[in-house]
Amino acid sequence: MRVVMFRISEPEFEAIRTACEITGARSFSSFARNAVLSQTSASAGADPVNELQSRVGRLEQSLQALHSILRPRQVRAIASD
């Protein structure tokens, strides 16, 4: 296994951290690894059906994570009315 390191700005870090939370990534490293590997498989001519299934799966995870973040806020807003 190899270690890859790169520098990012503070705004880039915050954007990636937010994306990690929304997608439910296990860690910052896991999110970065998945992002890089998804780009390399797409550019290497991966099977389009598998790529689409993978993207839909990630989209579903993102929507579930977003729902879990927003749902408590919605409940609190309703309760305060």
N, C-alpha and C positions, 0 to 999 in steps of 0.2 A: 504494500500500500504506500502511496506517496502523499505528501502534504503539499497543497498549493495555497499560496498566500497572495493577496492583492490588497491594495489600498483603495479606500472609498472616502468620499467626503461625508461630513456629518448629515447633510440632507439626504444623501444616498443611503446612509445607514438607517436613518429614520424611516425612509420609504420601504426599505427591505424589511425592517423590523415589523412595520405595519402589515406588509404582505405576508410575513410569517404568521402573524396572529390571525389574519383573515383566512389563510389557507389551512391553518391548523398544523403547520410544519412542526416536527418534533424539536427542531433546533435551527438556529441560523445556518449552521453548516449543512444540515440536511436540506434546507430550502435552497441554498446556493448550489449544492451538488445536483439536486434535481433540475434546477433551472439550466445549469450548464449542460447536463447530459441530455435534456430534452432538446436543446438547440443542436447538439452534435448529432443526435439521431435523426432529427428533421433534415439537417443539411446532408446527411449521408444517404439519403434516399430510403428512409425507413418505410415499411409497409404503410400506406395511407390509411387503411382501415384501422390498424393497430394504433397508429398515431391519433386518429380521431377518437377512438375509444379512450385512449389515455387522456386526451384533452378534455373530453366530456367528464371523465372521472374526476379530474382535478377541478373542473368547474363545479361539479356537484359538491366536492369537499369545501370549496371556497364559499359556496352559497350556504352550506350548513354552518360553517364557522361564522359567517356574517350574521346569519339568523340567530345563532347563540349569543352573539355580542349585542345585537339590537333588541332582541326579545325582552330582556330584563328592563331596558330603558322604556320600552313601550308599556310594559306592565306598570312601572312606576309613574309614568305620565297619566295613565288611566286612573290609577289609585289616587293621584293628587287632585283630580277633577272633582 
